[in-house]
């Protein structure tokens, strides 16, 4: 078995945090599983959206930097983040999104899947991919997300990397992270974790040598994290990455997982993140996302941070009566 199980999370840059809450929680039906701050910039939120528990393979996170410039997609970036939906849900999602004035393109066929391309409120490119593998991932649903269970998002399907050339990136995917080439459509090369049953195990590499380099900013992905099951496996992976000639950070404690960062040959920031300890390490499952959580070393700054951070209207799970509670 590979030391990498698939995608752990994707982190992107957004504008106002309320816009992200409205889109991903209220419209896509993902749960806000953790409301915290960017540990490297504590005056900014870090929002985590995912399934009921924020399981690895379902987590899309955001740094809301309202004053950041608008980014644009190009080579050297994760250009598309794809969610998995059931095969019978394409019409439901197309209608739901269009009725909420969201730009939707498709559906179109790719490999053995149907794809809707969607842009969130900040211009981040997403896909909703209808595929039979959704049947194996029924656990990856938040039952109280406001979307019927039979149509709900099942976590990630894949990420798409845009590269000037793909061979060196492919070498890292194959030799260090355990992916193998599964197919090609024109300039799209599909890699998948060998023998993976965990889901969210696909990386597509677009070879686009004449495309300008992307600029990071609002509406673009900051990094993609790949999941590993233990701290011991992470240490082995870090050593292997360094031996491959890439610079890797020390292991960093992110409270909910442990992280190692490095840039692959095309310039995209990769992370290796551990599955444990998870988002219930400091909150009960029923309380996830209901209030600002801070690491111990920032608790002394709570009053100051709560004055600086913008107020949010948060949608909480329905009560037994079926009425949603709101808090500001």
N, C-alpha and C positions, 0 to 999 in steps of 0.2 A: 504494500500500500504506500502511496505517495505521502510525503510529509505535508504536502499542501492538499487541502480538501476541496478548495474552490474559492469563490469570492467571499470575503468576510464582510466588507462594507465599501461604500463609495462615498467620498466627501467632495462636496461642491461648494461654490461661492454663490451666495444669494444677496438680494438687496435687503429690504425690510423683513425682519423675522416673521411678522404677522402674515405677510404674503405667503411665506412658505407653509405656515400652519394652515392657512385657509386652503391651499392647493393640495397638500399631501394628506392632511388629516381629513378635511371636510369633503374633498372631491375624490381623491384616489382611495380613501378609506384606510390609510395606514395609521398606525397608532404612534402618537408622540410618546416614545418610550423613555426618553431622558431629556430633561431640560437642564442644561448645565452651561458652563462657560468654556471658551477656548483656553486650555491650560497654558498656552503660550502667549495669549492675549486676553486676559481675564475680563477686560471691559467689553468683550464681545460674547454673545451667546454661542453655544454649540448645541444645535438641535439634532436629535436622533429620531428618525422615523423607521418603523419596521412592523413586524407581526406582533402578536400579543405579548411576547416576552422579549422582543428584539433579538431573535435568534440570528446567529451568524448566517449570512447568505440572504438576509432580508433588509439590511440596515442601510438607508440612505441618510447621510448626515450633511449638515450645512453650517458654514461659517457665514453669518449674515453681516456683511460689510457694506452698509448702505452707501458709504462715501467712496467705495472702490470704483474704478472705471469699468465700463462695460468690456467684457472679454469677447474674443471671437475664436471660433473653432478653427483648428488647422493641424498640421503635423506636429508631432511631439506632444500629443494630448490624448486623453480619453475623450472621445467625441460623442459617444452615445452610451447611455445606461439603459439596459433593457430589463423590463419586468416580465414575469411569466403569468399568463392568464389562461383559463380553460379554453378549449377549442370552441365551445359553443357561446363564447362571450364577446366575440368581435363586434357584433351589431349593438349589443348593450353598451359597450364602452364608446363606440363611435357616436352613438346618440347621446349618451350622458355627457361626453366632453363637448360636443358641438352645442348642446343645449345650454352649456355653461360658458359659451364663447371662447373655447379653447381651440387652437389651431390643430387640426388632425389631418394627416395624409394617409392614404391607403384605404383598405388593406392591400398589401402586395405580397407575393410569394417569394420566399427565400429558403433555399435548402428544402426542408420538410416542414416549414412553419409559415404561418400567416402573420403579417406584421403591420401594426399601426404606428406611425411616427407622430409624436406629440411634443409640444413645446410648453414648458411651464411658464409661470408669470414673469420670470426673469430671462426667458429664452433658452433655458437649459434643454438640450435635446434628449428626449426619452423615447423608448419604444415599449409598446405592449405586444408581447409575442405570444400568439396562441399556439400551443403545442401539447401533444398528448402526455408529456411528462408532468403536466399540472396535476394529473390524477394521483401521482405519487407524493404530492406535497400538500395535501389537504391540511396538515398541521400548521402550515405557514400562513395562517389567516387570523386576522383580528375579528372575532365574531361580532363586535360592536362597532364596526367601522362605517355603518350606514350603507354598505353595498351588499346585495344578496350574496350569500355564501357561494352559490353556484357560479357567480361571476367574479368573485373577489381575486385580487392580486395574490399570487403565491410566492412572493419574494422575487429575487433576481433570476433572470435567465442568463444574461451575458453582459459583457462590456465590449466596446469596440475601440481599438487603439488606431490612431492615424499616424503613419510613419512614412518618412521619406524613403526608407528602404526597410525590408522586413527581416532579412536573414539574421542579423545580430540580435535583434529582439527575439526572434524565434528561437535562437540558441539559448537564451536565458530562460524562456518559457519551457523549453524541452529539457535542457540539461540541469537546470537548478530548481525549477518549480514543478516538474513532473507532468507537463502537458505533452500532448502528441498531436500531430497534424491529422485532422479528420476530413477535410474537404476544401475545395476552392471554387469560388464563383467569381470570375473575372479577377479584380484586384483584391478580393476579400479572401483571406486565408483563415480557416477555422481551426482553432486548437481547443482541445478538451483534456481534462484530467483523466489519466488512464484509470479505468476500472472504478470511476467515481460513482457512488450511489447517493451522494450528499446533495446533488442539485447545485445550481448556480456555479457550474464548473466549466463554462465556455468563455473563451476569449477570442474575438475576431480581430485580425490585424489587417487594416487597409493599407496597401502599398500605394502611396500617392506622391511620387517624386516631384511633381510639378505644382503641388499645393503649398502655399505659404505656411510658415510656422504659425501656430496659434499663439494668442496672447491670453494669459490668465486674467480673470476678472469676473465680474458678475455674469452668471449664466454659463460658466464653464466648470469643469471638474478640476479639483485641486489634486486628488490622488485616489488610487484604488488600492484596497487592502486585500490580501489573500490570507485565508485562514489556515492555522495549524493547530493541532489538538492540545499540545502541551508546551510548557516552557522549555522542556528538554529538546523537543523537536525544533523549536525556534532557535535555540543555540546552535544546533547542528546546521540549520539552514543559513544562519548568519555567517558561520565559518565558511560554508560552501560558497556563498555570495562573495565574500572577501577573496577567497582563492581564485574566483573567476575574474578578479581584477576590478571589481566594483567597490565603491566606498559605501559602507553601511554604518548607520549610527549605532551607538550603544543601545542596549535594551532599555526602553522608556516605559515607566509605569503610567498607564492612562486610566487607572482605577478600574475600568470595566474590561480591560484587556491589556496585554503588554505588547509593545510595538517596536519594530525595527524598520527603518526607512532606508531606501536607496533609490538611485535613478538608473533605470534600464538604459541601454545604449542609445535609444532614440530620444531620451530626455524626460520621459514620463516618470513621475514620482510613484514608486511602488512601496507598499508597506506589507510586512508580515505581522499579522495580529493573531494572538492566541484566542481560542474559544473561551476559556475561563478567564476571570471569574464571572463575567456576565452582568447584566443590568439589574439583577435582583440582589446584588451584593450590598446595596445600601437602601433599597426600598422593597416593600412587599409587592408582589405582582399586581395587586389591585390598586396600588398607589403610583405605579410607573407614570411618569410624565405630568404629575399633578402639581409639582412645585419645584422651585429652583434647588438643585443639588450641587454642592460644592465639595471638593476634596478637603481633607482636614487642614491642609496647609493654607487654604483660602478662607476658612470659616471666620477668622478674625476680621476679614474684609467684607463680610456679608452685607452689613448695613450700607457701606459705601457703594458696593456693586449694585445693590438693589435700587439705589438712587440713580445710578448711571444707566443701567440697562433699561431699554424701553419696556413699557407695560404691554403685556400680551393678553388677549382674550383666548382662553384655552377651552377646547371642547373635551369634556370628560365623558367617561362611559355612562350610558343610560342607567337611571335608577330602576328599581323593580317596577315602577309604574310606567317605564318606557320613555320618561321625559329626560332630555339631556340637561345636565347641569353645566353652568358656565361660571368661570371665575376670572377676575381681572386683577 
